[in-house]
Amino acid sequence: NGTCAKVVKVNVYNRWGGLVYNNDNYRNDWQGTYKGKALPDGTYYYVIKYQLINGREVILKGSLTILR
């Protein structure tokens, strides 16, 4: 598949820390929805964990903004 990562896990949280998205095999396909409905505009926070082919785990954290 041309990537250096074996497993990519993504969690997205709202500003109160509520989990609004979770995927243990992420493929860059989230559309900003929660339970089938579009999330409201705002800032959300992500935690991405991925494992490299060499076994090393990497964790990325940051914010994203939804504007429709």
CHARMM-style PDB file with segment names, atoms N, HN, CA, C and O in Angstrom:
ATOM      1  N   ASN     1       0.802  -1.205   0.000  1.00  0.00      PROA
ATOM      2  CA  ASN     1       0.000   0.000   0.000  1.00  0.00      PROA
ATOM      3  C   ASN     1       0.839   1.260   0.000  1.00  0.00      PROA
ATOM      4  O   ASN     1       0.282   2.356  -0.066  1.00  0.00      PROA
ATOM      5  N   GLY     2       2.152   1.149   0.071  1.00  0.00      PROA
ATOM      6  HN  GLY     2       2.604   0.258   0.124  1.00  0.00      PROA
ATOM      7  CA  GLY     2       3.022   2.294  -0.084  1.00  0.00      PROA
ATOM      8  C   GLY     2       3.198   3.143   1.161  1.00  0.00      PROA
ATOM      9  O   GLY     2       3.766   4.231   1.073  1.00  0.00      PROA
ATOM     10  N   THR     3       2.733   2.689   2.317  1.00  0.00      PROA
ATOM     11  HN  THR     3       2.271   1.804   2.389  1.00  0.00      PROA
ATOM     12  CA  THR     3       2.882   3.488   3.522  1.00  0.00      PROA
ATOM     13  C   THR     3       3.935   2.879   4.435  1.00  0.00      PROA
ATOM     14  O   THR     3       4.289   1.707   4.302  1.00  0.00      PROA
ATOM     15  N   CYS     4       4.426   3.682   5.354  1.00  0.00      PROA
ATOM     16  HN  CYS     4       4.139   4.634   5.462  1.00  0.00      PROA
ATOM     17  CA  CYS     4       5.414   3.221   6.330  1.00  0.00      PROA
ATOM     18  C   CYS     4       4.744   2.810   7.636  1.00  0.00      PROA
ATOM     19  O   CYS     4       5.421   2.339   8.550  1.00  0.00      PROA
ATOM     20  N   ALA     5       3.428   2.979   7.741  1.00  0.00      PROA
ATOM     21  HN  ALA     5       2.878   3.361   6.999  1.00  0.00      PROA
ATOM     22  CA  ALA     5       2.711   2.669   8.972  1.00  0.00      PROA
ATOM     23  C   ALA     5       1.907   1.388   8.800  1.00  0.00      PROA
ATOM     24  O   ALA     5       1.309   1.145   7.752  1.00  0.00      PROA
ATOM     25  N   LYS     6       1.906   0.576   9.849  1.00  0.00      PROA
ATOM     26  HN  LYS     6       2.393   0.773  10.700  1.00  0.00      PROA
ATOM     27  CA  LYS     6       1.128  -0.663   9.824  1.00  0.00      PROA
ATOM     28  C   LYS     6      -0.283  -0.433  10.361  1.00  0.00      PROA
ATOM     29  O   LYS     6      -1.257  -0.916   9.784  1.00  0.00      PROA
ATOM     30  N   VAL     7      -0.390   0.302  11.462  1.00  0.00      PROA
ATOM     31  HN  VAL     7       0.401   0.695  11.931  1.00  0.00      PROA
ATOM     32  CA  VAL     7      -1.675   0.512  12.122  1.00  0.00      PROA
ATOM     33  C   VAL     7      -1.815   2.003  12.401  1.00  0.00      PROA
ATOM     34  O   VAL     7      -0.890   2.634  12.912  1.00  0.00      PROA
ATOM     35  N   VAL     8      -2.972   2.564  12.064  1.00  0.00      PROA
ATOM     36  HN  VAL     8      -3.723   2.051  11.648  1.00  0.00      PROA
ATOM     37  CA  VAL     8      -3.235   3.966  12.363  1.00  0.00      PROA
ATOM     38  C   VAL     8      -4.544   4.044  13.133  1.00  0.00      PROA
ATOM     39  O   VAL     8      -5.602   3.683  12.618  1.00  0.00      PROA
ATOM     40  N   LYS     9      -4.462   4.524  14.389  1.00  0.00      PROA
ATOM     41  HN  LYS     9      -3.602   4.818  14.807  1.00  0.00      PROA
ATOM     42  CA  LYS     9      -5.640   4.672  15.240  1.00  0.00      PROA
ATOM     43  C   LYS     9      -5.903   6.153  15.439  1.00  0.00      PROA
ATOM     44  O   LYS     9      -4.990   6.915  15.757  1.00  0.00      PROA
ATOM     45  N   VAL    10      -7.162   6.565  15.249  1.00  0.00      PROA
ATOM     46  HN  VAL    10      -7.903   5.946  14.990  1.00  0.00      PROA
ATOM     47  CA  VAL    10      -7.519   7.975  15.357  1.00  0.00      PROA
ATOM     48  C   VAL    10      -8.682   8.134  16.324  1.00  0.00      PROA
ATOM     49  O   VAL    10      -9.689   7.434  16.224  1.00  0.00      PROA
ATOM     50  N   ASN    11      -8.530   9.061  17.257  1.00  0.00      PROA
ATOM     51  HN  ASN    11      -7.711   9.630  17.338  1.00  0.00      PROA
ATOM     52  CA  ASN    11      -9.620   9.481  18.143  1.00  0.00      PROA
ATOM     53  C   ASN    11      -9.771  10.988  17.992  1.00  0.00      PROA
ATOM     54  O   ASN    11      -8.779  11.713  17.919  1.00  0.00      PROA
ATOM     55  N   VAL    12     -11.021  11.461  17.946  1.00  0.00      PROA
ATOM     56  HN  VAL    12     -11.828  10.873  18.006  1.00  0.00      PROA
ATOM     57  CA  VAL    12     -11.306  12.892  17.889  1.00  0.00      PROA
ATOM     58  C   VAL    12     -12.264  13.203  19.027  1.00  0.00      PROA
ATOM     59  O   VAL    12     -13.239  12.486  19.254  1.00  0.00      PROA
ATOM     60  N   TYR    13     -11.967  14.294  19.745  1.00  0.00      PROA
ATOM     61  HN  TYR    13     -11.176  14.877  19.561  1.00  0.00      PROA
ATOM     62  CA  TYR    13     -12.741  14.690  20.915  1.00  0.00      PROA
ATOM     63  C   TYR    13     -13.302  16.093  20.742  1.00  0.00      PROA
ATOM     64  O   TYR    13     -12.707  16.931  20.064  1.00  0.00      PROA
ATOM     65  N   ASN    14     -14.467  16.346  21.366  1.00  0.00      PROA
ATOM     66  HN  ASN    14     -14.951  15.665  21.916  1.00  0.00      PROA
ATOM     67  CA  ASN    14     -15.000  17.700  21.362  1.00  0.00      PROA
ATOM     68  C   ASN    14     -14.329  18.503  22.476  1.00  0.00      PROA
ATOM     69  O   ASN    14     -13.467  17.983  23.185  1.00  0.00      PROA
ATOM     70  N   ARG    15     -14.722  19.762  22.629  1.00  0.00      PROA
ATOM     71  HN  ARG    15     -15.422  20.184  22.053  1.00  0.00      PROA
ATOM     72  CA  ARG    15     -14.028  20.631  23.595  1.00  0.00      PROA
ATOM     73  C   ARG    15     -14.253  20.231  25.040  1.00  0.00      PROA
ATOM     74  O   ARG    15     -13.542  20.707  25.925  1.00  0.00      PROA
ATOM     75  N   TRP    16     -15.225  19.366  25.303  1.00  0.00      PROA
ATOM     76  HN  TRP    16     -15.802  18.978  24.584  1.00  0.00      PROA
ATOM     77  CA  TRP    16     -15.481  18.880  26.655  1.00  0.00      PROA
ATOM     78  C   TRP    16     -14.826  17.529  26.903  1.00  0.00      PROA
ATOM     79  O   TRP    16     -15.001  16.941  27.971  1.00  0.00      PROA
ATOM     80  N   GLY    17     -14.075  17.033  25.929  1.00  0.00      PROA
ATOM     81  HN  GLY    17     -13.933  17.510  25.062  1.00  0.00      PROA
ATOM     82  CA  GLY    17     -13.386  15.757  26.080  1.00  0.00      PROA
ATOM     83  C   GLY    17     -14.215  14.552  25.678  1.00  0.00      PROA
ATOM     84  O   GLY    17     -13.796  13.412  25.879  1.00  0.00      PROA
ATOM     85  N   GLY    18     -15.403  14.797  25.105  1.00  0.00      PROA
ATOM     86  HN  GLY    18     -15.743  15.723  24.942  1.00  0.00      PROA
ATOM     87  CA  GLY    18     -16.247  13.697  24.646  1.00  0.00      PROA
ATOM     88  C   GLY    18     -15.736  13.127  23.333  1.00  0.00      PROA
ATOM     89  O   GLY    18     -15.413  13.873  22.408  1.00  0.00      PROA
ATOM     90  N   LEU    19     -15.665  11.818  23.254  1.00  0.00      PROA
ATOM     91  HN  LEU    19     -15.928  11.212  24.005  1.00  0.00      PROA
ATOM     92  CA  LEU    19     -15.194  11.152  22.037  1.00  0.00      PROA
ATOM     93  C   LEU    19     -16.261  11.264  20.951  1.00  0.00      PROA
ATOM     94  O   LEU    19     -17.384  10.793  21.132  1.00  0.00      PROA
ATOM     95  N   VAL    20     -15.916  11.883  19.829  1.00  0.00      PROA
ATOM     96  HN  VAL    20     -15.004  12.266  19.682  1.00  0.00      PROA
ATOM     97  CA  VAL    20     -16.871  12.028  18.722  1.00  0.00      PROA
ATOM     98  C   VAL    20     -16.489  11.185  17.511  1.00  0.00      PROA
ATOM     99  O   VAL    20     -17.286  11.030  16.585  1.00  0.00      PROA
ATOM    100  N   TYR    21     -15.269  10.637  17.511  1.00  0.00      PROA
ATOM    101  HN  TYR    21     -14.621  10.763  18.263  1.00  0.00      PROA
ATOM    102  CA  TYR    21     -14.847   9.776  16.409  1.00  0.00      PROA
ATOM    103  C   TYR    21     -13.753   8.852  16.906  1.00  0.00      PROA
ATOM    104  O   TYR    21     -12.856   9.261  17.644  1.00  0.00      PROA
ATOM    105  N   ASN    22     -13.845   7.588  16.484  1.00  0.00      PROA
ATOM    106  HN  ASN    22     -14.574   7.256  15.885  1.00  0.00      PROA
ATOM    107  CA  ASN    22     -12.842   6.594  16.838  1.00  0.00      PROA
ATOM    108  C   ASN    22     -12.706   5.620  15.687  1.00  0.00      PROA
ATOM    109  O   ASN    22     -13.705   5.139  15.153  1.00  0.00      PROA
ATOM    110  N   ASN    23     -11.468   5.326  15.302  1.00  0.00      PROA
ATOM    111  HN  ASN    23     -10.657   5.717  15.737  1.00  0.00      PROA
ATOM    112  CA  ASN    23     -11.229   4.336  14.263  1.00  0.00      PROA
ATOM    113  C   ASN    23      -9.869   3.698  14.519  1.00  0.00      PROA
ATOM    114  O   ASN    23      -8.854   4.392  14.594  1.00  0.00      PROA
ATOM    115  N   ASP    24      -9.853   2.383  14.651  1.00  0.00      PROA
ATOM    116  HN  ASP    24     -10.677   1.820  14.590  1.00  0.00      PROA
ATOM    117  CA  ASP    24      -8.604   1.669  14.907  1.00  0.00      PROA
ATOM    118  C   ASP    24      -7.901   1.227  13.631  1.00  0.00      PROA
ATOM    119  O   ASP    24      -6.864   0.568  13.700  1.00  0.00      PROA
ATOM    120  N   ASN    25      -8.443   1.575  12.467  1.00  0.00      PROA
ATOM    121  HN  ASN    25      -9.286   2.111  12.410  1.00  0.00      PROA
ATOM    122  CA  ASN    25      -7.827   1.232  11.188  1.00  0.00      PROA
ATOM    123  C   ASN    25      -8.115   2.360  10.198  1.00  0.00      PROA
ATOM    124  O   ASN    25      -8.698   2.136   9.137  1.00  0.00      PROA
ATOM    125  N   TYR    26      -7.699   3.570  10.559  1.00  0.00      PROA
ATOM    126  HN  TYR    26      -7.225   3.752  11.421  1.00  0.00      PROA
ATOM    127  CA  TYR    26      -8.060   4.778   9.815  1.00  0.00      PROA
ATOM    128  C   TYR    26      -7.480   4.789   8.406  1.00  0.00      PROA
ATOM    129  O   TYR    26      -6.335   4.398   8.181  1.00  0.00      PROA
ATOM    130  N   ARG    27      -8.299   5.247   7.466  1.00  0.00      PROA
ATOM    131  HN  ARG    27      -9.229   5.566   7.648  1.00  0.00      PROA
ATOM    132  CA  ARG    27      -7.901   5.322   6.055  1.00  0.00      PROA
ATOM    133  C   ARG    27      -8.156   6.704   5.459  1.00  0.00      PROA
ATOM    134  O   ARG    27      -8.446   6.827   4.269  1.00  0.00      PROA
ATOM    135  N   ASN    28      -8.048   7.753   6.296  1.00  0.00      PROA
ATOM    136  HN  ASN    28      -7.813   7.653   7.263  1.00  0.00      PROA
ATOM    137  CA  ASN    28      -8.241   9.135   5.833  1.00  0.00      PROA
ATOM    138  C   ASN    28      -9.620   9.332   5.199  1.00  0.00      PROA
ATOM    139  O   ASN    28      -9.738   9.909   4.117  1.00  0.00      PROA
ATOM    140  N   ASP    29     -10.659   8.847   5.885  1.00  0.00      PROA
ATOM    141  HN  ASP    29     -10.562   8.378   6.763  1.00  0.00      PROA
ATOM    142  CA  ASP    29     -11.997   8.901   5.298  1.00  0.00      PROA
ATOM    143  C   ASP    29     -13.063   9.508   6.217  1.00  0.00      PROA
ATOM    144  O   ASP    29     -14.252   9.406   5.915  1.00  0.00      PROA
ATOM    145  N   TRP    30     -12.666  10.138   7.332  1.00  0.00      PROA
ATOM    146  HN  TRP    30     -11.700  10.221   7.577  1.00  0.00      PROA
ATOM    147  CA  TRP    30     -13.654  10.744   8.222  1.00  0.00      PROA
ATOM    148  C   TRP    30     -14.210  12.012   7.590  1.00  0.00      PROA
ATOM    149  O   TRP    30     -13.458  12.820   7.046  1.00  0.00      PROA
ATOM    150  N   GLN    31     -15.526  12.187   7.662  1.00  0.00      PROA
ATOM    151  HN  GLN    31     -16.137  11.530   8.104  1.00  0.00      PROA
ATOM    152  CA  GLN    31     -16.200  13.324   7.036  1.00  0.00      PROA
ATOM    153  C   GLN    31     -16.698  14.356   8.036  1.00  0.00      PROA
ATOM    154  O   GLN    31     -17.530  15.195   7.692  1.00  0.00      PROA
ATOM    155  N   GLY    32     -16.199  14.309   9.277  1.00  0.00      PROA
ATOM    156  HN  GLY    32     -15.522  13.627   9.556  1.00  0.00      PROA
ATOM    157  CA  GLY    32     -16.616  15.292  10.272  1.00  0.00      PROA
ATOM    158  C   GLY    32     -18.002  15.020  10.819  1.00  0.00      PROA
ATOM    159  O   GLY    32     -18.745  15.950  11.134  1.00  0.00      PROA
ATOM    160  N   THR    33     -18.356  13.742  10.933  1.00  0.00      PROA
ATOM    161  HN  THR    33     -17.753  12.987  10.676  1.00  0.00      PROA
ATOM    162  CA  THR    33     -19.686  13.372  11.410  1.00  0.00      PROA
ATOM    163  C   THR    33     -19.593  12.610  12.726  1.00  0.00      PROA
ATOM    164  O   THR    33     -18.546  12.070  13.082  1.00  0.00      PROA
ATOM    165  N   TYR    34     -20.716  12.582  13.437  1.00  0.00      PROA
ATOM    166  HN  TYR    34     -21.566  13.021  13.148  1.00  0.00      PROA
ATOM    167  CA  TYR    34     -20.858  11.817  14.667  1.00  0.00      PROA
ATOM    168  C   TYR    34     -22.233  11.183  14.649  1.00  0.00      PROA
ATOM    169  O   TYR    34     -23.245  11.878  14.553  1.00  0.00      PROA
ATOM    170  N   LYS    35     -22.270   9.863  14.740  1.00  0.00      PROA
ATOM    171  HN  LYS    35     -21.449   9.299  14.818  1.00  0.00      PROA
ATOM    172  CA  LYS    35     -23.523   9.098  14.663  1.00  0.00      PROA
ATOM    173  C   LYS    35     -24.322   9.463  13.410  1.00  0.00      PROA
ATOM    174  O   LYS    35     -25.547   9.580  13.450  1.00  0.00      PROA
ATOM    175  N   GLY    36     -23.605   9.640  12.299  1.00  0.00      PROA
ATOM    176  HN  GLY    36     -22.610   9.545  12.266  1.00  0.00      PROA
ATOM    177  CA  GLY    36     -24.237   9.896  11.013  1.00  0.00      PROA
ATOM    178  C   GLY    36     -24.657  11.324  10.749  1.00  0.00      PROA
ATOM    179  O   GLY    36     -25.204  11.619   9.687  1.00  0.00      PROA
ATOM    180  N   LYS    37     -24.410  12.229  11.705  1.00  0.00      PROA
ATOM    181  HN  LYS    37     -23.965  11.990  12.568  1.00  0.00      PROA
ATOM    182  CA  LYS    37     -24.803  13.628  11.524  1.00  0.00      PROA
ATOM    183  C   LYS    37     -23.572  14.521  11.547  1.00  0.00      PROA
ATOM    184  O   LYS    37     -22.599  14.244  12.247  1.00  0.00      PROA
ATOM    185  N   ALA    38     -23.631  15.599  10.767  1.00  0.00      PROA
ATOM    186  HN  ALA    38     -24.422  15.824  10.198  1.00  0.00      PROA
ATOM    187  CA  ALA    38     -22.507  16.534  10.696  1.00  0.00      PROA
ATOM    188  C   ALA    38     -22.282  17.184  12.053  1.00  0.00      PROA
ATOM    189  O   ALA    38     -23.224  17.648  12.697  1.00  0.00      PROA
ATOM    190  N   LEU    39     -21.023  17.212  12.480  1.00  0.00      PROA
ATOM    191  HN  LEU    39     -20.258  16.835  11.958  1.00  0.00      PROA
ATOM    192  CA  LEU    39     -20.687  17.907  13.722  1.00  0.00      PROA
ATOM    193  C   LEU    39     -20.797  19.410  13.508  1.00  0.00      PROA
ATOM    194  O   LEU    39     -20.567  19.896  12.401  1.00  0.00      PROA
ATOM    195  N   PRO    40     -21.147  20.150  14.557  1.00  0.00      PROA
ATOM    196  CA  PRO    40     -21.211  21.611  14.412  1.00  0.00      PROA
ATOM    197  C   PRO    40     -19.826  22.219  14.212  1.00  0.00      PROA
ATOM    198  O   PRO    40     -18.813  21.627  14.585  1.00  0.00      PROA
ATOM    199  N   ASP    41     -19.801  23.402  13.622  1.00  0.00      PROA
ATOM    200  HN  ASP    41     -20.624  23.882  13.319  1.00  0.00      PROA
ATOM    201  CA  ASP    41     -18.543  24.133  13.484  1.00  0.00      PROA
ATOM    202  C   ASP    41     -17.890  24.263  14.846  1.00  0.00      PROA
ATOM    203  O   ASP    41     -18.566  24.410  15.865  1.00  0.00      PROA
ATOM    204  N   GLY    42     -16.580  24.209  14.851  1.00  0.00      PROA
ATOM    205  HN  GLY    42     -16.031  24.090  14.024  1.00  0.00      PROA
ATOM    206  CA  GLY    42     -15.869  24.384  16.105  1.00  0.00      PROA
ATOM    207  C   GLY    42     -14.515  23.725  16.072  1.00  0.00      PROA
ATOM    208  O   GLY    42     -14.082  23.189  15.052  1.00  0.00      PROA
ATOM    209  N   THR    43     -13.854  23.775  17.214  1.00  0.00      PROA
ATOM    210  HN  THR    43     -14.205  24.211  18.042  1.00  0.00      PROA
ATOM    211  CA  THR    43     -12.537  23.183  17.368  1.00  0.00      PROA
ATOM    212  C   THR    43     -12.668  21.827  18.042  1.00  0.00      PROA
ATOM    213  O   THR    43     -13.387  21.672  19.029  1.00  0.00      PROA
ATOM    214  N   TYR    44     -11.974  20.867  17.503  1.00  0.00      PROA
ATOM    215  HN  TYR    44     -11.390  20.993  16.701  1.00  0.00      PROA
ATOM    216  CA  TYR    44     -11.949  19.507  18.017  1.00  0.00      PROA
ATOM    217  C   TYR    44     -10.490  19.106  18.207  1.00  0.00      PROA
ATOM    218  O   TYR    44      -9.588  19.745  17.665  1.00  0.00      PROA
ATOM    219  N   TYR    45     -10.268  18.062  18.967  1.00  0.00      PROA
ATOM    220  HN  TYR    45     -11.001  17.544  19.407  1.00  0.00      PROA
ATOM    221  CA  TYR    45      -8.909  17.660  19.315  1.00  0.00      PROA
ATOM    222  C   TYR    45      -8.685  16.207  18.928  1.00  0.00      PROA
ATOM    223  O   TYR    45      -9.536  15.353  19.179  1.00  0.00      PROA
ATOM    224  N   TYR    46      -7.548  15.931  18.323  1.00  0.00      PROA
ATOM    225  HN  TYR    46      -6.857  16.624  18.120  1.00  0.00      PROA
ATOM    226  CA  TYR    46      -7.278  14.580  17.847  1.00  0.00      PROA
ATOM    227  C   TYR    46      -6.071  13.970  18.553  1.00  0.00      PROA
ATOM    228  O   TYR    46      -5.161  14.667  19.002  1.00  0.00      PROA
ATOM    229  N   VAL    47      -6.103  12.656  18.631  1.00  0.00      PROA
ATOM    230  HN  VAL    47      -6.842  12.090  18.266  1.00  0.00      PROA
ATOM    231  CA  VAL    47      -4.952  11.856  19.053  1.00  0.00      PROA
ATOM    232  C   VAL    47      -4.801  10.771  17.996  1.00  0.00      PROA
ATOM    233  O   VAL    47      -5.704   9.959  17.792  1.00  0.00      PROA
ATOM    234  N   ILE    48      -3.672  10.764  17.337  1.00  0.00      PROA
ATOM    235  HN  ILE    48      -2.938  11.423  17.502  1.00  0.00      PROA
ATOM    236  CA  ILE    48      -3.385   9.770  16.310  1.00  0.00      PROA
ATOM    237  C   ILE    48      -2.223   8.915  16.806  1.00  0.00      PROA
ATOM    238  O   ILE    48      -1.166   9.432  17.166  1.00  0.00      PROA
ATOM    239  N   LYS    49      -2.431   7.618  16.819  1.00  0.00      PROA
ATOM    240  HN  LYS    49      -3.289   7.198  16.526  1.00  0.00      PROA
ATOM    241  CA  LYS    49      -1.365   6.679  17.184  1.00  0.00      PROA
ATOM    242  C   LYS    49      -1.117   5.797  15.976  1.00  0.00      PROA
ATOM    243  O   LYS    49      -2.046   5.208  15.424  1.00  0.00      PROA
ATOM    244  N   TYR    50       0.125   5.711  15.575  1.00  0.00      PROA
ATOM    245  HN  TYR    50       0.879   6.190  16.024  1.00  0.00      PROA
ATOM    246  CA  TYR    50       0.424   4.792  14.483  1.00  0.00      PROA
ATOM    247  C   TYR    50       1.700   4.031  14.776  1.00  0.00      PROA
ATOM    248  O   TYR    50       2.590   4.496  15.488  1.00  0.00      PROA
ATOM    249  N   GLN    51       1.753   2.848  14.201  1.00  0.00      PROA
ATOM    250  HN  GLN    51       1.030   2.471  13.622  1.00  0.00      PROA
ATOM    251  CA  GLN    51       2.914   1.986  14.390  1.00  0.00      PROA
ATOM    252  C   GLN    51       3.655   1.881  13.070  1.00  0.00      PROA
ATOM    253  O   GLN    51       3.081   1.510  12.046  1.00  0.00      PROA
ATOM    254  N   LEU    52       4.921   2.209  13.108  1.00  0.00      PROA
ATOM    255  HN  LEU    52       5.387   2.510  13.940  1.00  0.00      PROA
ATOM    256  CA  LEU    52       5.752   2.111  11.919  1.00  0.00      PROA
ATOM    257  C   LEU    52       6.075   0.656  11.628  1.00  0.00      PROA
ATOM    258  O   LEU    52       5.951  -0.206  12.497  1.00  0.00      PROA
ATOM    259  N   ILE    53       6.483   0.399  10.419  1.00  0.00      PROA
ATOM    260  HN  ILE    53       6.584   1.100   9.713  1.00  0.00      PROA
ATOM    261  CA  ILE    53       6.829  -0.960  10.018  1.00  0.00      PROA
ATOM    262  C   ILE    53       7.926  -1.541  10.912  1.00  0.00      PROA
ATOM    263  O   ILE    53       7.969  -2.752  11.130  1.00  0.00      PROA
ATOM    264  N   ASN    54       8.819  -0.680  11.434  1.00  0.00      PROA
ATOM    265  HN  ASN    54       8.784   0.303  11.256  1.00  0.00      PROA
ATOM    266  CA  ASN    54       9.893  -1.159  12.304  1.00  0.00      PROA
ATOM    267  C   ASN    54       9.413  -1.407  13.739  1.00  0.00      PROA
ATOM    268  O   ASN    54      10.208  -1.791  14.597  1.00  0.00      PROA
ATOM    269  N   GLY    55       8.117  -1.191  14.005  1.00  0.00      PROA
ATOM    270  HN  GLY    55       7.472  -0.879  13.308  1.00  0.00      PROA
ATOM    271  CA  GLY    55       7.548  -1.456  15.318  1.00  0.00      PROA
ATOM    272  C   GLY    55       7.453  -0.252  16.225  1.00  0.00      PROA
ATOM    273  O   GLY    55       6.785  -0.319  17.257  1.00  0.00      PROA
ATOM    274  N   ARG    56       8.091   0.838  15.881  1.00  0.00      PROA
ATOM    275  HN  ARG    56       8.633   0.893  15.043  1.00  0.00      PROA
ATOM    276  CA  ARG    56       8.052   2.050  16.710  1.00  0.00      PROA
ATOM    277  C   ARG    56       6.661   2.681  16.676  1.00  0.00      PROA
ATOM    278  O   ARG    56       6.062   2.813  15.609  1.00  0.00      PROA
ATOM    279  N   GLU    57       6.145   3.071  17.855  1.00  0.00      PROA
ATOM    280  HN  GLU    57       6.631   2.964  18.722  1.00  0.00      PROA
ATOM    281  CA  GLU    57       4.831   3.726  17.916  1.00  0.00      PROA
ATOM    282  C   GLU    57       5.023   5.231  17.992  1.00  0.00      PROA
ATOM    283  O   GLU    57       5.894   5.723  18.709  1.00  0.00      PROA
ATOM    284  N   VAL    58       4.208   5.953  17.251  1.00  0.00      PROA
ATOM    285  HN  VAL    58       3.500   5.554  16.668  1.00  0.00      PROA
ATOM    286  CA  VAL    58       4.258   7.402  17.215  1.00  0.00      PROA
ATOM    287  C   VAL    58       2.886   7.924  17.615  1.00  0.00      PROA
ATOM    288  O   VAL    58       1.862   7.402  17.174  1.00  0.00      PROA
ATOM    289  N   ILE    59       2.870   8.960  18.457  1.00  0.00      PROA
ATOM    290  HN  ILE    59       3.702   9.384  18.816  1.00  0.00      PROA
ATOM    291  CA  ILE    59       1.612   9.582  18.884  1.00  0.00      PROA
ATOM    292  C   ILE    59       1.638  11.057  18.483  1.00  0.00      PROA
ATOM    293  O   ILE    59       2.580  11.783  18.801  1.00  0.00      PROA
ATOM    294  N   LEU    60       0.607  11.479  17.790  1.00  0.00      PROA
ATOM    295  HN  LEU    60      -0.158  10.890  17.532  1.00  0.00      PROA
ATOM    296  CA  LEU    60       0.451  12.877  17.394  1.00  0.00      PROA
ATOM    297  C   LEU    60      -0.811  13.427  18.060  1.00  0.00      PROA
ATOM    298  O   LEU    60      -1.834  12.743  18.120  1.00  0.00      PROA
ATOM    299  N   LYS    61      -0.736  14.666  18.561  1.00  0.00      PROA
ATOM    300  HN  LYS    61       0.095  15.221  18.512  1.00  0.00      PROA
ATOM    301  CA  LYS    61      -1.891  15.310  19.174  1.00  0.00      PROA
ATOM    302  C   LYS    61      -1.993  16.726  18.624  1.00  0.00      PROA
ATOM    303  O   LYS    61      -0.983  17.370  18.338  1.00  0.00      PROA
ATOM    304  N   GLY    62      -3.223  17.199  18.480  1.00  0.00      PROA
ATOM    305  HN  GLY    62      -4.043  16.676  18.712  1.00  0.00      PROA
ATOM    306  CA  GLY    62      -3.408  18.553  18.000  1.00  0.00      PROA
ATOM    307  C   GLY    62      -4.868  18.890  17.903  1.00  0.00      PROA
ATOM    308  O   GLY    62      -5.730  18.150  18.375  1.00  0.00      PROA
ATOM    309  N   SER    63      -5.137  20.022  17.282  1.00  0.00      PROA
ATOM    310  HN  SER    63      -4.437  20.624  16.899  1.00  0.00      PROA
ATOM    311  CA  SER    63      -6.523  20.469  17.124  1.00  0.00      PROA
ATOM    312  C   SER    63      -6.859  20.572  15.646  1.00  0.00      PROA
ATOM    313  O   SER    63      -5.983  20.699  14.791  1.00  0.00      PROA
ATOM    314  N   LEU    64      -8.155  20.514  15.373  1.00  0.00      PROA
ATOM    315  HN  LEU    64      -8.867  20.410  16.067  1.00  0.00      PROA
ATOM    316  CA  LEU    64      -8.655  20.723  14.025  1.00  0.00      PROA
ATOM    317  C   LEU    64      -9.924  21.563  14.135  1.00  0.00      PROA
ATOM    318  O   LEU    64     -10.617  21.521  15.151  1.00  0.00      PROA
ATOM    319  N   THR    65     -10.215  22.306  13.109  1.00  0.00      PROA
ATOM    320  HN  THR    65      -9.651  22.339  12.284  1.00  0.00      PROA
ATOM    321  CA  THR    65     -11.384  23.158  13.101  1.00  0.00      PROA
ATOM    322  C   THR    65     -12.319  22.714  11.988  1.00  0.00      PROA
ATOM    323  O   THR    65     -11.898  22.526  10.846  1.00  0.00      PROA
ATOM    324  N   ILE    66     -13.586  22.549  12.329  1.00  0.00      PROA
ATOM    325  HN  ILE    66     -13.928  22.702  13.257  1.00  0.00      PROA
ATOM    326  CA  ILE    66     -14.602  22.241  11.328  1.00  0.00      PROA
ATOM    327  C   ILE    66     -15.329  23.531  10.987  1.00  0.00      PROA
ATOM    328  O   ILE    66     -15.884  24.191  11.866  1.00  0.00      PROA
ATOM    329  N   LEU    67     -15.321  23.885   9.717  1.00  0.00      PROA
ATOM    330  HN  LEU    67     -14.870  23.349   9.004  1.00  0.00      PROA
ATOM    331  CA  LEU    67     -16.058  25.032   9.185  1.00  0.00      PROA
ATOM    332  C   LEU    67     -16.843  24.544   7.997  1.00  0.00      PROA
ATOM    333  O   LEU    67     -16.284  23.942   7.080  1.00  0.00      PROA
ATOM    334  N   ARG    68     -18.125  24.798   8.006  1.00  0.00      PROA
ATOM    335  HN  ARG    68     -18.579  25.287   8.751  1.00  0.00      PROA
ATOM    336  CA  ARG    68     -18.964  24.333   6.888  1.00  0.00      PROA
ATOM    337  C   ARG    68     -19.500  25.498   6.102  1.00  0.00      PROA
ATOM    338  OT1 ARG    68     -20.225  25.302   5.126  1.00  0.00      PROA
TER     339      ARG     68
END
